[in-house]
Amino acid sequence: MSQFPSVRPRRLRRTDTIRRMVRETVLRADDFVYPMFVKAGQGLREPIPSMPGQFRLSPDEAVALAREAWALGVPAVLLFGIPEEKDAVGSAAADPDEAVQRTVRALKGALPDLCVMTDVCLCEYTDHGHCGVLGRAPGAAADAPPEVLNDPSLERLAEAALSHARAGADVVAPSDMMDGRVGHIRRALDDEGYDHVAILSYAAKYASAFYGPFREAAGSTPRQGDRRGYQMDPGNAREALREVALDVGEGADMVMVKPALPYLDVLARVRATVDLPVAAYHVSGEYAMLEAAARAGWLDRERAILETLTSIRRAGADLVLTYHALDAARLLATA
């Protein structure tokens, strides 16, 4: 026995109390941002088939659900809009009477301390489903397919961000991946006196297969082509650091990695590189995958939710955007 190792890691695993005392990563409801899909109407809570437990909500129902989130300790929501009409340039994104803007006003009226974030993109609002304005680049052949034009898209994105700020948003979150959009939006906000509105940049957003349920929920699947021309290649990690550095330089207050689980290595590298708050988005496909496996009886749903979200925090996320925010907050409250 004298040769047995004197170091026994199991000593610190013996009881719940000791495990809590030495836990390195602690998950809290304060870590969560709850994404919500909003549309015009009253009393609407439409189930999303590919995202069990999630809904398309009218502004009044969004307020009711946000009250529930707030009571559970979840401090923030992120709004995605589903417009009544779409056009080629996503005009509805900046309409002060659209669902996002109406919901922002309703939320700030009902829950003034709730942090209200808004997604800034055109994909839900364009009839072609892309995140920017389509056209032909200078010098392109007459029969070349249209592509997303970067600089004309910036104007539309800035208009949308300003509209959200005027409605009372605390944070605008550009998710389009156009070059220079953070700086363009920052200048537009500052010029209009909204220098207090923060920008959460989707700085490293990958062209991922895990967005499918979201696109069903928001009706934002591209009608032609895909988004690989502006979203990041899944094989690239160093490029993510460059994207993050550019957005920080342009005035981002927080940066995000999206999706979360397939890119935990990227998240950890971003966390080690910047001193701004870092967010990660546990996206619709990740959510749907867990829910499907749980419904099939293949895993313990409650444990899997908390383990998944803990892994994202452990990799370096200060904020976790997740459709499991309410469920996780309930579980933590009873742990």
ABEGO torsion letter per residue (X at the ends): XAABBABBAAAAAABAAAAAAABABBBBAAABBBBBBBBBEBGBBBBBAABBGBBBBBAAAAAAAAAAAAAAGBABBBBBBBBABBBAAGAAAABAABAAAAAAAAAAAABAABBBBBBBBAAAABAAGBABBBBBBBGBBAABBBBBBAAAAAAAAAAAAAAAAAAGBABBBBAAGBBGAAAAAAAAAAAAGAAABBBBBBABBBBBAAAAAAAAAAGABBABEBAAAABBBAABAAAAAAAAAAAAAAGBABBBBOBAAAAAAAAAAAAAABABBBBBBBBAAAAAAAAAAAAAGABBAAAAAAAAAAAAAAAGBABBBBAAAAAAAAAAAAX
